Structure formats: C-alpha cells, structure tokens
Amino acid sequence: MSDYLIKTVCFEGQIRAYAVCATETVSEAQRRHDTWSASSAALGRTMVGTVLLGATLKGDDKMTVKVEGNGPVGPIIVDGNGKGTTKGYITNTKVSLPPNELGKIDVKGAVGTEGSLTVIKDLGLKDTFSGTVPLISGELGEDFTYYMANSEQVPSAIGLSVLVDTDDSIKAAGGFMIQVMPDATNETITLLEEKIAEMPLVSSLLDDGESPEQILARIMGEDNVKVLEKMPIKFECDCSKERFATAIIALGADEIQSMIDEDHGAEAECHFCGKHYHYSEADLEELKAETLLK
C-alpha cells in the first residue's frame, strides 16, 4: 500500500477525521538515519503526528514540530506541510530499550515524561505562529492530543503507532486524528470514546492489510464516514548545496577564510536526510566574495 492520508467528515459533520498510512515514509527516515527500535518508534510517531496536523494546513503552509523530552533519544525535530511531505530527525538514533509493561516498545521511556511539545506554523505571513505544551505522557499520541485541546482549542483524539521489526526496519506506521465539532452530540462522543478504547493498534491493523478507510470505518461505522480527499504522503527533503551556501555566507568573510586556511574546504551534512555537500577552496572563495558584496 502506498502511503496516503484521507480527510473525512463523519456523522453528518459532527466529526472531522483523518487517517494515514505512513509506513514507507517512516521507513525512509529509519533507513536514512539508521535508527534503532526505540528511536525509530519515537521519530516515527512524531512524523505521523506531524503529517496529521499538516493535513489541516493549506498547500504551501508549513509547520515544524519539536519534541524535547528528558529521555535518552533527545530532541526530535519534524517538518511537515499541507501537501503531505515530511522530513525529520532524532538526536540520538541508537536507542533500544527493554519492552514496557505491555510488551511494546517503550516510547515513554525513550522520549521522557518531562519536557515540551512545540508546534511552529509558517502560514506565509510576516510572522510564524507557535504553541508549546508540556509533555503529559511521553507516548506522543496523548501529547499531540493535549496540544490540540490546549493550543488549538479543538477537542481531539490522536492515535500514533509504529510497528518495528526485529531487524529495526519498519513493518507498519500510521495513525488517526478525530476532531469533535461544536455541534457533536454526547451520544456520538460516547460512542467514539468506546470504539477508540477497544481498538487494536493502528500499525497492527495496517500490517494486517487494513486501509485508512477501513480503520476509520472501525471507529465510526462505515455508513457514517464521508471521504473528502485522499492525499499522498512521502518523506521529502528540500535541502540543496545552494541553501547550505547561504548559511555559509551568513558566517561572514573571516569565518570562511578560516575554513579555507585550516580545512582547505568545507563539508555540510543535512540533519534531515543525511546528504553531504562539499565546498572546495574555490567554492569558498566565491562565497567569501559574496559576503563582501553585501
């Protein structure tokens, strides 16, 4: 199944719901960063959460999600947008922990329970918008849910799930976001709470071959879901040699001269995708000349 997200309205507009299969997207991040199981699950869940939040944006709008907990994986940074592309990295890629009390990957232990979740939105305006909430769980689904309720004032239920194989590869990854609209009845809300409580993990359902449509039908009932849009999802990095060159120019002529004298060149690596860019002495001389023109 290729990765995609569906946007739906349910119960005749009482509920807005999104579901996503992001297995290949998270797999690409795992391969690029060579993450171990706990790091893979933490990064993957953050990516799925960012994709779900990104689905509420318009096409060119962007967002950055930062998870900064006190656990061993360190900070997690993920970018997303309204077009379904995402990229992300985790500070410590080689974290593997004993299973938690449920026999699952200990994401809470990896992320930590103290810290913050920050969402920064670039909506193409002069200023960005940001909201920060404390981590309340470390499992991340609950933390994204808490962010939506407190920073966006939208009562939501967010489920994030990553299934990691024994060789650290990704078997399945996905999630859902259910948003309660102002006219939702108590009866509808109670029904959804019961259905979500008894649901298997999304990644297990995806691994068994279920689609995002079938996953939402499980929660809502098939007749209550109206699909509005189906959007492809993928890992994509927009780094380039030119973008890194701009950053080098910002260092100033003296710093660039030091690179020429001491290192006879420069090497830049993208945190998000792992690509390397080399700058020869001649490249650096050109960049230094540009700083003198500014």
Disulfide bonds with the S-S distance in Angstrom:
none
